[in-house]
Amino acid sequence: MRNLLILTALFCCTLFSKEHSFKDFTEGNYFAPIDENYLQLKALCRKNYDDKDRKKYYEVLFYSHDKHVFDLNKHFIGTQPGHKNLKKPFYSFTLWNWFNAVAVKTKSKEFISNTAQLDKRRSEIIPRDLVKDILDDGQFTVYFHYLMDNSKSVGTFKVSNLKLVRTCFE
């Protein structure tokens, strides 16, 4: 009986698992293209310090048509339980909507996240090389799988004021 319960639990976890590789996710689904008018991003830089004037984090806020859509963050301290042991600085990418999965592609790096989302603000730790590509090229492709209506979209975003983004993380 115990073995049957264990087998059933393993089967259920496998059946309902959302794990995808980048390739499976991006090539195995249809993504509607995002209107070109919304792919141009304007960046703002914000630097945050603690009470002793030590760097906490720097963030680049990306806007499309005056609407806040992404953040690219450089963290100098880790306050979250899973972030405390990360080598500093580390980077994160923040989105402001509900998603089943999100994937980001640059010229040489791919990143996918399909973790459960508990809040409208989704922030994911991302590789340093992904950030380097964004800073070098000023563009990145994002694949969205929305949670609320199950739709999927994709677009290559371009930063109009890349110099500000580069200097923000210095």
DSSP file (Angstrom, degrees, kcal/mol; ACC not computed):
  #  RESIDUE AA STRUCTURE BP1 BP2  ACC     N-H-->O    O-->H-N    N-H-->O    O-->H-N    TCO  KAPPA ALPHA  PHI   PSI    X-CA   Y-CA   Z-CA
    1    1 A M     >        0   0    0      0, 0.0     4,-2.1     0, 0.0     5,-0.2   0.000 360.0 360.0 360.0 -44.4    0.0    0.0    0.0
    2    2 A R  H  >  +     0   0    0      1,-0.2     4,-2.3     2,-0.2     5,-0.2   0.912 360.0  51.0 -60.7 -43.0    2.8    2.4    0.9
    3    3 A N  H  > S+     0   0    0      1,-0.2     4,-2.6     2,-0.2    -1,-0.2   0.868 107.8  53.3 -62.9 -36.6    4.6    1.7   -2.4
    4    4 A L  H  > S+     0   0    0      2,-0.2     4,-2.4     1,-0.2    -1,-0.2   0.897 108.9  49.1 -64.7 -40.6    1.3    2.4   -4.3
    5    5 A L  H  X S+     0   0    0     -4,-2.1     4,-2.4     2,-0.2    -2,-0.2   0.912 112.3  47.7 -65.0 -42.6    1.0    5.8   -2.5
    6    6 A I  H  X S+     0   0    0     -4,-2.3     4,-2.4     2,-0.2    -2,-0.2   0.927 112.7  48.7 -64.1 -44.9    4.6    6.7   -3.3
    7    7 A L  H  X S+     0   0    0     -4,-2.6     4,-2.4     1,-0.2    -2,-0.2   0.903 111.9  49.3 -61.7 -42.3    4.1    5.7   -7.0
    8    8 A T  H  X S+     0   0    0     -4,-2.4     4,-2.5     2,-0.2    -1,-0.2   0.906 110.7  50.3 -63.6 -42.9    0.9    7.7   -7.2
    9    9 A A  H  X S+     0   0    0     -4,-2.4     4,-2.2     2,-0.2    -2,-0.2   0.913 111.8  47.5 -63.1 -43.1    2.5   10.8   -5.7
   10   10 A L  H  X S+     0   0    0     -4,-2.4     4,-2.2     2,-0.2    -2,-0.2   0.904 112.3  49.8 -64.4 -41.4    5.4   10.5   -8.2
   11   11 A F  H  X S+     0   0    0     -4,-2.4     4,-2.7     2,-0.2    -2,-0.2   0.914 111.3  48.8 -63.8 -43.3    3.1   10.1  -11.1
   12   12 A C  H  X S+     0   0    0     -4,-2.5     4,-2.1     2,-0.2    -2,-0.2   0.906 111.2  49.5 -64.5 -42.1    1.0   13.1  -10.1
   13   13 A C  H  < S+     0   0    0     -4,-2.2     4,-0.4     1,-0.2    -1,-0.2   0.907 114.6  45.1 -64.2 -40.6    4.0   15.3   -9.7
   14   14 A T  H >< S+     0   0    0     -4,-2.2     3,-0.8     1,-0.2    -2,-0.2   0.899 111.8  52.5 -68.7 -40.8    5.3   14.3  -13.1
   15   15 A L  H 3< S+     0   0    0     -4,-2.7    -2,-0.2     1,-0.2    -1,-0.2   0.870 117.7  36.1 -63.5 -39.2    1.9   14.7  -14.8
   16   16 A F  T 3< S+     0   0    0     -4,-2.1    -1,-0.2    -5,-0.2    -2,-0.2   0.289  87.1 126.8-101.0   9.8    1.4   18.2  -13.5
   17   17 A S    <   -     0   0    0     -3,-0.8    -3,-0.1    -4,-0.4    -4,-0.0  -0.392  44.7-160.3 -67.9 144.4    5.0   19.4  -13.7
   18   18 A K        +     0   0    0     96,-0.1     2,-0.2    -2,-0.1    -1,-0.1   0.191  40.4 138.9-109.1  14.0    5.6   22.6  -15.7
   19   19 A E        +     0   0    0     94,-0.0     2,-0.3     1,-0.0    -2,-0.0  -0.416  23.3 167.3 -66.9 129.8    9.3   22.1  -16.3
   20   20 A H        -     0   0    0     -2,-0.2     2,-0.2     4,-0.0    94,-0.1  -0.981  32.9-125.9-137.3 148.4   10.3   23.1  -19.8
   21   21 A S     >  -     0   0    0     -2,-0.3     4,-2.5     1,-0.1     5,-0.2  -0.541  35.4-108.4 -82.6 164.5   13.6   23.7  -21.5
   22   22 A F  H  > S+     0   0    0      1,-0.2     4,-2.9     2,-0.2     5,-0.3   0.941 121.3  47.5 -56.7 -47.9   14.1   27.0  -23.2
   23   23 A K  H  > S+     0   0    0      1,-0.2     4,-2.6     2,-0.2     5,-0.5   0.924 111.7  49.0 -62.5 -46.6   13.9   25.3  -26.6
   24   24 A D  H  > S+     0   0    0      1,-0.2     4,-1.5     2,-0.2    -1,-0.2   0.919 116.1  44.2 -58.8 -43.9   10.8   23.3  -25.8
   25   25 A F  H  < S+     0   0    0     -4,-2.5     4,-0.3     2,-0.2    -2,-0.2   0.943 120.0  37.7 -67.9 -49.1    9.0   26.4  -24.5
   26   26 A T  H  < S+     0   0    0     -4,-2.9    -2,-0.2    -5,-0.2    -3,-0.2   0.815 127.0  34.1 -79.1 -30.3   10.0   28.8  -27.3
   27   27 A E  H  < S+     0   0    0     -4,-2.6    -1,-0.2    -5,-0.3    -3,-0.2   0.673 113.6  57.4 -97.0 -18.7    9.7   26.4  -30.2
   28   28 A G  S  < S+     0   0    0     -4,-1.5     2,-0.3    -5,-0.5    -2,-0.1   0.365 103.3  57.4 -94.4   5.6    6.9   24.2  -29.0
   29   29 A N  S    S-     0   0    0     -4,-0.3     2,-0.5    -3,-0.2    -4,-0.0  -0.927  80.2-117.3-132.6 156.1    4.3   27.0  -28.6
   30   30 A Y        -     0   0    0     -2,-0.3     2,-0.5     2,-0.0   122,-0.1  -0.842  30.1-167.0 -91.8 128.7    2.8   29.7  -30.7
   31   31 A F        -     0   0    0     -2,-0.5   122,-0.3    -5,-0.1   123,-0.1  -0.973  17.0-133.9-117.7 122.7    3.7   33.2  -29.5
   32   32 A A  E     -a  153   0A   0    120,-2.3   122,-2.2    -2,-0.5     2,-0.2  -0.547  31.5-111.3 -71.5 136.1    1.8   36.2  -30.9
   33   33 A P  E     -a  154   0A   0      0, 0.0     2,-0.3     0, 0.0   122,-0.2  -0.460  27.9-121.3 -70.8 139.9    4.1   39.0  -31.9
   34   34 A I        -     0   0    0    120,-2.6   122,-0.2    -2,-0.2     5,-0.1  -0.607  39.2 -93.1 -78.1 139.1    3.9   42.1  -29.7
   35   35 A D    >   -     0   0    0     -2,-0.3     3,-2.3     1,-0.1     4,-0.3  -0.290  31.7-127.6 -53.0 129.1    3.1   45.3  -31.7
   36   36 A E  G >  S+     0   0    0      1,-0.3     3,-1.6     2,-0.2     4,-0.4   0.780 104.6  69.5 -51.7 -32.0    6.3   47.0  -32.7
   37   37 A N  G 3  S+     0   0    0      1,-0.3    -1,-0.3     2,-0.1     3,-0.3   0.725 100.3  48.0 -61.8 -21.1    5.1   50.3  -31.1
   38   38 A Y  G <  S+     0   0    0     -3,-2.3    -1,-0.3     1,-0.2    -2,-0.2   0.394  93.3  76.5-100.7   2.3    5.5   48.7  -27.6
   39   39 A L    <   +     0   0    0     -3,-1.6   119,-2.6    -4,-0.3     2,-0.6   0.554  69.1  94.0 -93.4  -8.0    9.0   47.3  -28.1
   40   40 A Q  E     -b  158   0A   0     -4,-0.4     2,-0.4    -3,-0.3    25,-0.3  -0.761  63.0-161.1 -85.9 123.1   10.9   50.5  -27.7
   41   41 A L  E     -b  159   0A   0    117,-3.3   119,-3.3    -2,-0.6     2,-0.5  -0.855  13.9-156.8-110.5 140.0   12.0   51.0  -24.0
   42   42 A K  E     -F   63   0B   0     21,-2.6    21,-2.7    -2,-0.4     2,-0.3  -0.956  21.2-147.1-109.1 133.5   13.1   54.1  -22.2
   43   43 A A  E     -F   62   0B   0     -2,-0.5     2,-0.4    19,-0.2    19,-0.2  -0.767  13.7-168.4-106.2 145.9   15.2   53.4  -19.1
   44   44 A L  E     -F   61   0B   0     17,-2.1    17,-3.0    -2,-0.3     2,-0.4  -0.972  17.2-137.8-125.1 145.2   15.5   55.3  -15.8
   45   45 A C  E     +F   60   0B   0     -2,-0.4     2,-0.4    15,-0.2    15,-0.2  -0.864  19.8 179.2-106.9 136.0   18.2   54.6  -13.3
   46   46 A R  E     -F   59   0B   0     13,-2.6    13,-3.0    -2,-0.4     2,-0.5  -0.988   9.2-162.3-136.4 127.1   17.6   54.5   -9.5
   47   47 A K  E     -F   58   0B   0     -2,-0.4     2,-0.4    11,-0.2    11,-0.2  -0.926   8.4-159.2-112.2 131.9   20.3   53.8   -7.0
   48   48 A N  E     -F   57   0B   0      9,-2.8     8,-2.9    -2,-0.5     9,-1.3  -0.920   9.6-178.0-118.0 134.3   19.4   52.6   -3.5
   49   49 A Y  E     -F   55   0B   0     -2,-0.4     6,-0.2     6,-0.2     2,-0.1  -0.871  22.7-120.3-126.1 156.4   21.5   52.9   -0.3
   50   50 A D    >   -     0   0    0      4,-2.5     3,-1.9    -2,-0.3     6,-0.1  -0.208  46.8 -83.3 -85.6-175.1   21.1   51.8    3.3
   51   51 A D  T 3  S+     0   0    0      1,-0.3    -1,-0.1     2,-0.1    -2,-0.0   0.724 130.8  53.7 -63.3 -22.4   21.1   54.1    6.3
   52   52 A K  T 3  S-     0   0    0      2,-0.1    -1,-0.3     3,-0.0     3,-0.1   0.178 120.8-107.6 -98.1  16.6   24.9   54.0    6.4
   53   53 A D  S <  S+     0   0    0     -3,-1.9     2,-0.3     1,-0.2    -2,-0.1   0.766  72.1 144.5  63.6  29.6   25.2   55.1    2.8
   54   54 A R        -     0   0    0      1,-0.1    -4,-2.5     0, 0.0    -1,-0.2  -0.759  59.6 -97.1 -94.9 145.7   26.2   51.6    1.6
   55   55 A K  E     +F   49   0B   0     -2,-0.3    -6,-0.2    -6,-0.2     3,-0.1  -0.402  43.5 169.8 -62.2 129.7   25.0   50.3   -1.8
   56   56 A K  E     -     0   0B   0     -8,-2.9    20,-3.0     1,-0.3    21,-1.1   0.785  63.0 -34.3 -99.7 -59.9   21.9   48.1   -1.5
   57   57 A Y  E     -FG  48  75B   0     -9,-1.3    -9,-2.8    18,-0.2     2,-0.4  -0.980  44.7-141.2-161.6 153.5   20.9   47.8   -5.1
   58   58 A Y  E     -FG  47  74B   0     16,-2.5    16,-3.1    -2,-0.3     2,-0.4  -0.927  24.5-167.2-113.4 143.3   20.8   49.7   -8.4
   59   59 A E  E     -FG  46  73B   0    -13,-3.0   -13,-2.6    -2,-0.4     2,-0.6  -0.994  19.0-151.5-137.4 141.1   17.9   49.3  -10.7
   60   60 A V  E     -FG  45  72B   0     12,-3.0    12,-2.3    -2,-0.4     2,-0.6  -0.949  19.1-154.0-105.4 120.2   17.1   50.2  -14.3
   61   61 A L  E     -FG  44  71B   0    -17,-3.0   -17,-2.1    -2,-0.6     2,-0.4  -0.855   7.8-152.7 -97.9 123.5   13.4   50.8  -14.7
   62   62 A F  E     -FG  43  70B   0      8,-2.8     7,-2.6    -2,-0.6     8,-1.2  -0.829  12.0-170.6-101.6 133.0   12.2   50.1  -18.3
   63   63 A Y  E     -FG  42  68B   0    -21,-2.7   -21,-2.6    -2,-0.4     2,-0.4  -0.944  13.2-167.6-123.6 142.8    9.1   52.0  -19.6
   64   64 A S  E >  S- G   0  67B   0      3,-2.4     3,-1.6    -2,-0.4   -23,-0.1  -0.992  85.0 -13.0-126.3 121.5    7.1   51.5  -22.8
   65   65 A H  T 3  S-     0   0    0     -2,-0.4    -1,-0.1   -25,-0.3     3,-0.1   0.907 129.4 -56.4  52.1  45.4    4.6   54.3  -23.6
   66   66 A D  T 3  S+     0   0    0      1,-0.2     2,-0.5   -24,-0.0    -1,-0.3   0.621 113.2 121.9  63.7  15.8    5.1   55.7  -20.0
   67   67 A K  E <   -G   64   0B   0     -3,-1.6    -3,-2.4     0, 0.0     2,-0.4  -0.943  67.2-122.9-111.2 127.6    4.1   52.3  -18.5
   68   68 A H  E     +G   63   0B   0     -2,-0.5    -5,-0.2    -5,-0.2     3,-0.1  -0.522  43.9 156.7 -69.1 120.9    6.5   50.5  -16.3
   69   69 A V  E     +     0   0B   0     -7,-2.6    27,-0.9    -2,-0.4     2,-0.3   0.740  53.6  11.7-119.2 -35.5    7.2   47.0  -17.7
   70   70 A F  E     -GH  62  95B   0     -8,-1.2    -8,-2.8    25,-0.2     2,-0.4  -0.947  49.7-154.3-141.8 160.4   10.5   45.6  -16.5
   71   71 A D  E     -GH  61  94B   0     23,-1.9    23,-2.7    -2,-0.3     2,-0.5  -0.993   4.2-160.2-130.7 141.8   13.3   46.2  -14.0
   72   72 A L  E     -GH  60  93B   0    -12,-2.3   -12,-3.0    -2,-0.4     2,-0.4  -0.994  24.1-166.1-117.0 121.8   16.9   45.1  -14.3
   73   73 A N  E     -GH  59  92B   0     19,-3.0    19,-1.9    -2,-0.5     2,-0.5  -0.873  23.1-160.7-120.8 141.2   18.5   45.0  -10.9
   74   74 A K  E     -GH  58  91B   0    -16,-3.1   -16,-2.5    -2,-0.4     2,-0.4  -0.975  21.1-157.2-116.7 114.9   22.1   44.8   -9.6
   75   75 A H  E     +GH  57  90B   0     15,-3.4    15,-1.6    -2,-0.5   -18,-0.2  -0.793  21.8 178.7 -99.8 130.7   22.1   43.6   -5.9
   76   76 A F  S    S+     0   0    0    -20,-3.0     2,-0.3    -2,-0.4   -19,-0.2   0.596  78.0  30.4-101.5 -17.1   25.0   44.4   -3.6
   77   77 A I  S    S-     0   0    0    -21,-1.1     2,-0.6    13,-0.1    -1,-0.2  -0.958  74.2-137.3-134.8 155.6   23.4   42.7   -0.6
   78   78 A G        +     0   0    0     -2,-0.3    10,-0.0     6,-0.2   -22,-0.0  -0.954  26.1 165.6-117.6 115.6   21.0   39.8   -0.4
   79   79 A T        +     0   0    0     -2,-0.6    -1,-0.1     4,-0.1     5,-0.1   0.680  52.9  88.6-101.0 -21.5   18.1   40.1    2.1
   80   80 A Q  S >> S-     0   0    0      1,-0.1     3,-1.5     2,-0.0     4,-1.1  -0.467  88.6-114.0 -74.9 150.2   15.9   37.2    0.8
   81   81 A P  T 34 S+     0   0    0      0, 0.0     3,-0.4     0, 0.0     4,-0.3   0.876 116.7  43.7 -52.7 -42.3   16.6   33.8    2.4
   82   82 A G  T 34 S+     0   0    0      1,-0.2     3,-0.1     2,-0.1    -2,-0.0   0.546 111.7  55.6 -80.8  -6.5   17.8   32.3   -0.9
   83   83 A H  T X4 S+     0   0    0     -3,-1.5     3,-1.4     1,-0.1    -1,-0.2   0.618  80.7  84.8-100.7 -14.8   19.9   35.4   -1.8
   84   84 A K  T 3< S+     0   0    0     -4,-1.1    -6,-0.2    -3,-0.4    -1,-0.1   0.800  94.8  43.1 -62.3 -30.8   22.1   35.7    1.3
   85   85 A N  T 3  S+     0   0    0     -4,-0.3    -1,-0.3    -3,-0.1     2,-0.1   0.373  87.1 114.7 -99.0   4.9   24.7   33.2    0.0
   86   86 A L  S <  S-     0   0    0     -3,-1.4     2,-0.2     1,-0.1     4,-0.1  -0.475  78.3-102.1 -74.2 145.9   24.9   34.4   -3.6
   87   87 A K        -     0   0    0     -2,-0.1    -1,-0.1     2,-0.1    -2,-0.1  -0.509  58.2 -90.8 -66.7 130.8   28.1   35.9   -4.8
   88   88 A K  S    S+     0   0    0     -2,-0.2   -12,-0.1   -12,-0.1     2,-0.1  -0.696 103.4  38.2 -94.7 145.9   27.7   39.7   -4.8
   89   89 A P  S    S+     0   0    0      0, 0.0     2,-0.3     0, 0.0   -13,-0.2   0.652  77.1 167.7 -77.3 157.8   26.8   41.5   -6.9
   90   90 A F  E     -H   75   0B   0    -15,-1.6   -15,-3.4    -2,-0.1     2,-0.3  -0.870  22.9-130.6-127.6 166.8   24.1   39.4   -8.4
   91   91 A Y  E     -HI  74 126B   0     35,-0.6    35,-2.0    -2,-0.3     2,-0.3  -0.838  17.0-173.7-123.1 151.7   21.4   40.4  -10.9
   92   92 A S  E     -HI  73 125B   0    -19,-1.9   -19,-3.0    -2,-0.3     2,-0.4  -0.974  16.0-144.0-140.8 158.4   17.6   40.0  -11.2
   93   93 A F  E     -HI  72 124B   0     31,-2.5    31,-2.7    -2,-0.3     2,-0.4  -0.988  19.4-159.5-122.0 127.1   15.0   40.7  -13.8
   94   94 A T  E     -HI  71 123B   0    -23,-2.7   -23,-1.9    -2,-0.4     2,-0.3  -0.919   7.6-172.7-116.6 134.5   11.6   41.9  -12.6
   95   95 A L  E     -HI  70 122B   0     27,-3.0    27,-2.7    -2,-0.4     2,-0.4  -0.881  18.5-141.9-120.4 155.0    8.3   41.8  -14.5
   96   96 A W  E     + I   0 121B   0    -27,-0.9     2,-0.3    -2,-0.3    25,-0.2  -0.542  68.3  59.7-121.1  65.1    5.0   43.3  -13.4
   97   97 A N  S    S-     0   0    0     23,-1.0     2,-0.5    -2,-0.4    -2,-0.1  -0.955  87.5 -79.9-168.5 177.8    2.2   40.9  -14.4
   98   98 A W        +     0   0    0     -2,-0.3    49,-1.8    23,-0.0    50,-0.4  -0.830  51.3 173.6 -97.1 124.7    1.0   37.3  -13.8
   99   99 A F  E     -C  146   0A   0     -2,-0.5    47,-0.3    47,-0.3    18,-0.2  -0.973  38.5-158.7-133.8 144.5    2.9   34.6  -15.9
  100  100 A N  E    S-     0   0A   0     45,-3.2     2,-0.3     1,-0.4    46,-0.2   0.846  91.1  -7.4 -76.3 -41.8    3.0   30.8  -16.1
  101  101 A A  E     -C  145   0A   0     44,-1.2    44,-2.2    13,-0.1    -1,-0.4  -0.991  59.9-165.1-154.4 153.7    6.4   31.1  -17.7
  102  102 A V  E     -CD 144 113A   0     11,-2.4    11,-2.7    -2,-0.3     2,-0.4  -0.995   6.9-170.9-141.2 137.5    8.8   33.8  -19.0
  103  103 A A  E     -CD 143 112A   0     40,-2.1    40,-2.9    -2,-0.3     2,-0.4  -0.988   3.8-162.7-131.1 143.1   11.9   33.3  -21.2
  104  104 A V  E     -CD 142 111A   0      7,-2.7     7,-2.3    -2,-0.4     2,-0.4  -0.982   6.1-171.5-126.6 135.9   14.5   35.9  -22.1
  105  105 A K  E     +CD 141 110A   0     36,-2.7    36,-2.9    -2,-0.4     5,-0.2  -0.991   7.0 173.0-130.5 134.5   17.0   35.6  -25.0
  106  106 A T        -     0   0    0      3,-2.7    34,-0.1    -2,-0.4    24,-0.1  -0.566  56.8 -74.4-119.8-170.5   20.0   37.7  -25.8
  107  107 A K  S    S+     0   0    0     32,-0.3    23,-0.1     1,-0.2     3,-0.1   0.824 127.2   6.9 -60.0 -31.5   22.7   37.2  -28.5
  108  108 A S  S    S+     0   0    0     21,-0.1     2,-0.4     1,-0.1    -1,-0.2   0.390 119.2  67.0-132.7   3.3   24.5   34.5  -26.5
  109  109 A K        -     0   0    0     20,-0.1    -3,-2.7    21,-0.1     2,-0.4  -0.965  50.0-165.7-134.5 145.8   22.3   33.6  -23.5
  110  110 A E  E     -D  105   0A   0     -2,-0.4     2,-0.4    -5,-0.2    -5,-0.2  -0.979   8.7-178.7-127.6 143.0   19.0   32.0  -22.8
  111  111 A F  E     -D  104   0A   0     -7,-2.3    -7,-2.7    -2,-0.4     2,-0.4  -0.999   1.5-177.2-141.9 137.7   17.0   32.1  -19.6
  112  112 A I  E     -D  103   0A   0     -2,-0.4     2,-0.4    -9,-0.2    -9,-0.2  -0.996   3.7-173.7-135.9 143.8   13.6   30.5  -18.7
  113  113 A S  E     +D  102   0A   0    -11,-2.7   -11,-2.4    -2,-0.4    -2,-0.0  -0.989  17.9 159.7-136.5 127.8   11.6   30.7  -15.5
  114  114 A N        +     0   0    0     -2,-0.4   -96,-0.1   -13,-0.2     2,-0.1  -0.075  31.4 140.8-133.0  33.8    8.4   28.7  -14.8
  115  115 A T        -     0   0    0      1,-0.1     2,-0.1   -96,-0.0    -2,-0.1  -0.390  64.4 -87.5 -73.0 154.6    8.4   28.9  -11.1
  116  116 A A        -     0   0    0     -2,-0.1     2,-0.5     1,-0.1    -1,-0.1  -0.379  42.6-139.2 -62.6 139.3    5.1   29.4   -9.3
  117  117 A Q        +     0   0    0    -18,-0.2     5,-0.1     1,-0.1    -1,-0.1  -0.903  25.7 174.8-109.4 127.1    4.2   33.1   -8.9
  118  118 A L        +     0   0    0     -2,-0.5     2,-0.3     3,-0.2    -1,-0.1   0.517  68.1  34.3-104.9  -9.4    2.7   34.3   -5.6
  119  119 A D  S    S-     0   0    0      2,-0.2   -22,-0.2   -22,-0.1    -1,-0.1  -0.945  81.4-112.7-144.4 157.9    2.6   38.0   -6.4
  120  120 A K  S    S+     0   0    0     -2,-0.3   -23,-1.0   -24,-0.1     2,-0.7   0.801 103.5  77.1 -64.3 -27.4    2.1   40.3   -9.4
  121  121 A R  E     -I   96   0B   0    -25,-0.2     2,-0.6   -27,-0.1   -25,-0.2  -0.764  69.0-169.9 -85.7 115.3    5.7   41.3   -9.1
  122  122 A R  E     +I   95   0B   0    -27,-2.7   -27,-3.0    -2,-0.7     2,-0.5  -0.935   5.9 179.9-110.8 116.8    7.9   38.5  -10.5
  123  123 A S  E     -I   94   0B   0     -2,-0.6     2,-0.4   -29,-0.2   -29,-0.2  -0.972   3.4-173.2-121.8 125.0   11.6   38.9   -9.8
  124  124 A E  E     -I   93   0B   0    -31,-2.7   -31,-2.5    -2,-0.5     2,-0.3  -0.950  27.4-122.0-122.0 134.6   14.0   36.2  -11.1
  125  125 A I  E     -I   92   0B   0     -2,-0.4   -33,-0.3   -33,-0.2    -2,-0.0  -0.581  39.7-166.5 -68.1 131.2   17.7   35.9  -10.4
  126  126 A I  E     -I   91   0B   0    -35,-2.0   -35,-0.6    -2,-0.3   -15,-0.0  -0.868  23.4 -91.8-124.7 156.9   19.4   35.9  -13.9
  127  127 A P    >>  -     0   0    0      0, 0.0     4,-1.4     0, 0.0     3,-0.6  -0.325  28.4-124.7 -67.5 147.5   22.9   35.1  -15.1
  128  128 A R  H 3> S+     0   0    0      1,-0.2     4,-2.6     2,-0.2     5,-0.1   0.852 110.4  59.1 -56.1 -39.3   25.6   37.7  -15.3
  129  129 A D  H 3> S+     0   0    0      1,-0.2     4,-2.2     2,-0.2    -1,-0.2   0.832 100.9  55.0 -64.6 -32.7   26.1   37.0  -19.0
  130  130 A L  H <> S+     0   0    0     -3,-0.6     4,-2.0     2,-0.2    -1,-0.2   0.923 110.2  45.8 -64.7 -44.0   22.5   37.8  -19.8
  131  131 A V  H  X S+     0   0    0     -4,-1.4     4,-2.7     2,-0.2     5,-0.2   0.916 110.0  54.6 -64.5 -43.5   22.9   41.2  -18.2
  132  132 A K  H  X S+     0   0    0     -4,-2.6     4,-2.4     1,-0.2    -2,-0.2   0.919 108.4  49.1 -57.2 -44.9   26.2   41.7  -20.0
  133  133 A D  H  X S+     0   0    0     -4,-2.2     4,-2.9     2,-0.2     5,-0.5   0.910 110.7  49.8 -61.2 -43.0   24.5   41.0  -23.4
  134  134 A I  H  X S+     0   0    0     -4,-2.0     4,-2.3     1,-0.2    -2,-0.2   0.921 113.5  46.2 -62.3 -43.7   21.7   43.5  -22.5
  135  135 A L  H  < S+     0   0    0     -4,-2.7    -1,-0.2     1,-0.2    -2,-0.2   0.847 116.9  44.8 -67.7 -34.2   24.2   46.2  -21.6
  136  136 A D  H  < S+     0   0    0     -4,-2.4    -2,-0.2    -5,-0.2    -1,-0.2   0.920 128.9  22.1 -74.2 -45.1   26.3   45.5  -24.7
  137  137 A D  H  < S-     0   0    0     -4,-2.9    -3,-0.2     2,-0.2    -2,-0.2   0.723  86.8-137.1-100.7 -25.7   23.5   45.3  -27.3
  138  138 A G  S  < S+     0   0    0     -4,-2.3    21,-3.1    -5,-0.5     2,-0.3   0.722  72.2  88.1  72.8  20.0   20.6   47.2  -25.7
  139  139 A Q  E     + E   0 158A   0     -6,-0.4     2,-0.3    19,-0.2   -32,-0.3  -0.997  44.0 170.1-149.3 155.3   18.1   44.5  -26.8
  140  140 A F  E     - E   0 157A   0     17,-1.8    17,-2.8    -2,-0.3     2,-0.4  -0.970  27.7-126.4-160.2 147.7   16.6   41.3  -25.6
  141  141 A T  E     -CE 105 156A   0    -36,-2.9   -36,-2.7    -2,-0.3     2,-0.4  -0.843  23.0-163.9-101.5 134.0   13.7   39.0  -26.6
  142  142 A V  E     -CE 104 155A   0     13,-2.5    13,-1.5    -2,-0.4     2,-0.5  -0.975   7.4-159.2-122.6 131.4   11.1   38.1  -24.1
  143  143 A Y  E     -CE 103 154A   0    -40,-2.9   -40,-2.1    -2,-0.4     2,-0.4  -0.938  16.0-163.6-105.7 124.3    8.6   35.2  -24.4
  144  144 A F  E     -CE 102 153A   0      9,-3.3     9,-2.0    -2,-0.5     2,-0.5  -0.919  18.2-173.3-113.7 133.3    5.5   35.6  -22.2
  145  145 A H  E     -CE 101 152A   0    -44,-2.2   -45,-3.2    -2,-0.4   -44,-1.2  -0.923  27.8-143.9-119.3 102.6    3.0   32.9  -21.2
  146  146 A Y  E  >  -C   99   0A   0      5,-2.5     4,-0.6    -2,-0.5   -47,-0.3  -0.386   7.2-151.4 -73.2 141.3    0.3   34.8  -19.3
  147  147 A L  T  4 S+     0   0    0    -49,-1.8   -48,-0.2     2,-0.1    -1,-0.1   0.900  86.7  53.9 -77.2 -44.1   -1.3   33.1  -16.3
  148  148 A M  T  4 S+     0   0    0    -50,-0.4    -1,-0.1     1,-0.2   -49,-0.1   0.863 127.9  12.8 -69.1 -39.4   -4.8   34.8  -16.4
  149  149 A D  T  4 S-     0   0    0      2,-0.1    -1,-0.2     0, 0.0    -2,-0.1   0.361  94.1-123.2-121.8   5.9   -5.8   34.1  -20.0
  150  150 A N     <  +     0   0    0     -4,-0.6    -3,-0.1     1,-0.2     2,-0.1   0.631  61.2 145.3  64.5  16.0   -3.2   31.5  -21.1
  151  151 A S        -     0   0    0     -6,-0.1    -5,-2.5  -120,-0.0     2,-0.4  -0.411  36.4-148.2 -81.3 163.1   -2.1   33.7  -24.0
  152  152 A K  E     + E   0 145A   0     -7,-0.2  -120,-2.3  -122,-0.1     2,-0.3  -0.991  18.2 171.8-133.5 139.4    1.5   33.8  -25.2
  153  153 A S  E     -aE  32 144A   0     -9,-2.0    -9,-3.3    -2,-0.4     2,-0.3  -0.961  10.6-163.3-144.2 162.3    3.4   36.7  -26.8
  154  154 A V  E     +aE  33 143A   0   -122,-2.2  -120,-2.6    -2,-0.3     2,-0.3  -0.994  12.6 162.7-146.4 147.5    6.9   37.5  -27.9
  155  155 A G  E     - E   0 142A   0    -13,-1.5   -13,-2.5    -2,-0.3     2,-0.7  -0.968  35.7-125.2-162.4 151.0    8.9   40.6  -28.7
  156  156 A T  E     - E   0 141A   0     -2,-0.3     2,-0.3   -15,-0.2   -15,-0.3  -0.895  33.6-152.3-100.3 111.2   12.4   41.9  -29.1
  157  157 A F  E     - E   0 140A   0    -17,-2.8   -17,-1.8    -2,-0.7     2,-0.4  -0.611   6.8-159.9 -87.6 141.4   12.7   45.0  -26.9
  158  158 A K  E     -bE  40 139A   0   -119,-2.6  -117,-3.3    -2,-0.3     2,-0.5  -0.982  13.8-134.8-125.5 132.4   15.2   47.7  -27.7
  159  159 A V  E >   -b   41   0A   0    -21,-3.1     3,-0.5    -2,-0.4  -117,-0.2  -0.745  10.3-163.0 -88.8 123.9   16.5   50.3  -25.2
  160  160 A S  T 3  S+     0   0    0   -119,-3.3     2,-0.3    -2,-0.5     3,-0.2   0.792  87.5  39.2 -78.7 -28.4   16.5   53.8  -26.6
  161  161 A N  T >>  +     0   0    0   -120,-0.5     4,-1.1     1,-0.2     3,-0.9  -0.519  68.0 157.2-120.8  64.1   18.8   55.3  -24.0
  162  162 A L  H <>  +     0   0    0     -3,-0.5     4,-2.4    -2,-0.3     5,-0.2   0.795  65.8  66.7 -60.8 -33.0   21.4   52.5  -23.6
  163  163 A K  H 3> S+     0   0    0      1,-0.2     4,-2.3     2,-0.2    -1,-0.3   0.895 100.3  51.0 -58.1 -40.2   24.1   54.8  -22.3
  164  164 A L  H <> S+     0   0    0     -3,-0.9     4,-1.7     1,-0.2    -1,-0.2   0.900 108.6  51.6 -63.2 -41.1   22.1   55.5  -19.2
  165  165 A V  H  X S+     0   0    0     -4,-1.1     4,-0.9     1,-0.2    -2,-0.2   0.923 110.8  48.3 -62.4 -44.3   21.6   51.7  -18.6
  166  166 A R  H  < S+     0   0    0     -4,-2.4     3,-0.5     1,-0.2    -2,-0.2   0.923 114.1  44.7 -63.1 -45.2   25.3   51.1  -18.9
  167  167 A T  H >< S+     0   0    0     -4,-2.3     3,-1.2     1,-0.2    -1,-0.2   0.749 100.9  69.8 -74.0 -22.3   26.3   53.9  -16.5
  168  168 A C  H 3< S+     0   0    0     -4,-1.7    -1,-0.2     1,-0.2    -2,-0.2   0.876  99.8  46.9 -62.9 -37.0   23.6   53.0  -14.0
  169  169 A F  T 3<        0   0    0     -4,-0.9    -1,-0.2    -3,-0.5    -2,-0.2   0.389 360.0 360.0 -89.2   4.5   25.4   49.8  -13.0
  170  170 A E    <         0   0    0     -3,-1.2    -1,-0.2    -4,-0.2    -2,-0.1   0.486 360.0 360.0 -76.7 360.0   28.9   51.4  -12.6
